[in-house]
Amino acid sequence: MLFSSLVFLWGFLPLLLVLSRLVPKRAQNGLLLCASLLFYAWGEPRNILLMLVSITCNWLLALAVAAAKAPREKKAMVALAVVFNLLLLGVFKYTDFALQGLNRLFGTTWQAGIALPIGISFYTFQALSYVIDVYRGKTPAQKSWGKIALYISFFPQLIAGPIVQYSHIEKQLDARAITAEATAYGVKRFLYGLGKKVVLANAFAAAADEIFGIGAAAMSTQVAWMGSILYALQIYYDFSGYSDMAIGLGKLFGFTFHENFNYPYLARSCTEFWRRWHISLSSWFREYLYIPLGGNRKGTAKTYRNLMIVFFCTGLWHGANLQFVVWGLYYGVLLVTERLFLGRWLEKLPVLNRLYTVLAFLCGWVIFRAGGLREGFLMLRHMFLPSAGSAAYPLARFMDARLWLLLAVGVLCCGALQTVWPALCRMLYDEERTYTLQAAAQLVLLLVCIMLLVAGTYNPFIYFRF
């Protein structure tokens, strides 16, 4: 079930909101758990068993970690949890990828054909972080299976994040207040996210898909640049829109999630970009991989090694595909280079540092989105070396007046407008007050989204694939 679907907007969500206000507080968690399982089973009923197995095994492993007396026993239990969760990801996400490599090596044609369960990368990381936090003593083991099940399967963040650490919502699982102000803010934040997805991301997606679909060989330099810009805007508004909706939905039911985006396209370096983009994933890798590897505490060479490992894993996390690995390593190399010397240079060049970062993420998104590494590198070549492309595909074929207008809105609203007019940004995200004009604008936004959805102009969220 999609947040941007009529079934969710006119059926699932209103009914759940009404029920959550009617049932007693002691039944709230049970209601939300049942709703979350229904939400997940709606699209993939077979995979709900896999998620329940993951929830139950991690719950038992955390209890075993807490019950173990000797440090060696605790380490054995947490090691078992790591192996179990990585094996789960490995089997369901990377089996075919591994077989493709073996096929190239031995000339075989092995193929497992395992379908990727939606959201497995997100809920596996949440479950694993919970067991590790119990081992570290950061949080006590939860004896209630139902509370752990709700933590892992809670529908706002189940499919595409943000990745929530158990310690962030532990107290909210036991007691939470649902106020009129929080409800108003939840509605406001959800509608902003819905607008990002339905009005902006979907429009950019249609044009970007058409451009990438013609193949890099047919792209002129203008078309190649436009394709990279459209996809950069698509993925930002698609994923940040989903995160806005998840945060808003959490508020409607009394939960507060951490922010997942902080205007990443305003970054002045790739290091800063990754502090602003998909913050929950970056934080997860920092806390559960980079720091355990030694972080920056064991010398310069090992710091660079650790960065490369983290970004290799970041790329691989996004998908069982060589181009995702290359995309991750691309950012690893840039971050190491910034630590070596480039970062110091960029600090002295306040205009060029932004230009460098924009070029870096635009090139990165080409590698990420293209139909293969060869296609991606050819498209980058056409971006930087003048190319006439095919006469059948001029820029005007992909860009009409409406899309140019949305492009201008998209560029302004991904950080530029908020920087120039900070009071507007504070008003939009004010958690205590919703203004009359703002409420009217939200109503108009909802009507526009509904009309677009009725017309059938929506796509699945990009991060559902990961």
Buried (B, 14 or more C-beta within 10 A) or exposed (E): BBBBBEEBBEEBBEEBBEBBEEEEEEEBBEBBBEBBBBBBBBEBEEBBEBBBEBBEBBBBBBBBBBEBEEEEEBEBBBEBBBEBBEEBBBEBBBBBBBBBEEBEEEEEEEEEEEEBBBBBBBBBBBBBBBBBBBBEEBBEBBEEBBBBBBBBBBBBBBBBBBBBBBEBBBEBBEEBEBEEEBBBBBBBBBBBBBBBBBBBBBBBBBBBBBBBEBBBEBBBBBBBBBBBBBBBBBBBBBBBBBBBBBBBBBBBBBBEBBBBBBBBBBBBBBBBBBBBBBBBBBBBBBBBBBEEBEBBEEEEEBBBBBBBBBBBBBBBBBBBBBBBBBBBBBBBBBBBEBBEEBBEEBEEEEEEBBEBBBEBBBBBBBBBBBEEBEBBBBBBBBBEEEBEBBEEBEBEEBBEEEBEEBBEBBBEBBBEBBEEEEEEBEBBBBBEEBEEEBBEBBEEBBEBBBEBBEEEBBBBBBBBEB
